[in-house]
Amino acid sequence: MAHIIVDDSENLEKAIKRFKRMVEKEGIIREWKKREYYEKPSTILNRKNKALRRKLMKKTRKPGEHKAF
């Protein structure tokens, strides 16, 4: 859980900016967006498999080779 301590002499905008950076670093917003809607277990599995295939294709691609548009 992200929390910050604000001093009396600290600017409020600066404290908010620091809090936003901390939340982004911990991945809280990303996690919230991921859990915003229910996702079926089969959909999760398909998404993970697709990402794994994409990663393997990228790894096995030759250094000078790239996709033509």
WOMOHU-V314463 format. One line per field, one symbol per residue. phi: phi as a letter, one per 40 degrees, with the letter a starting at -180 (. if undefined). Layout:
# WOMOHU-V314463
phi: ???
This chain:
# WOMOHU-V314463
phi: .cabbbccccccccccccccccccccgcccccccccbcbcdcccccccccccccccccccccdccaccc
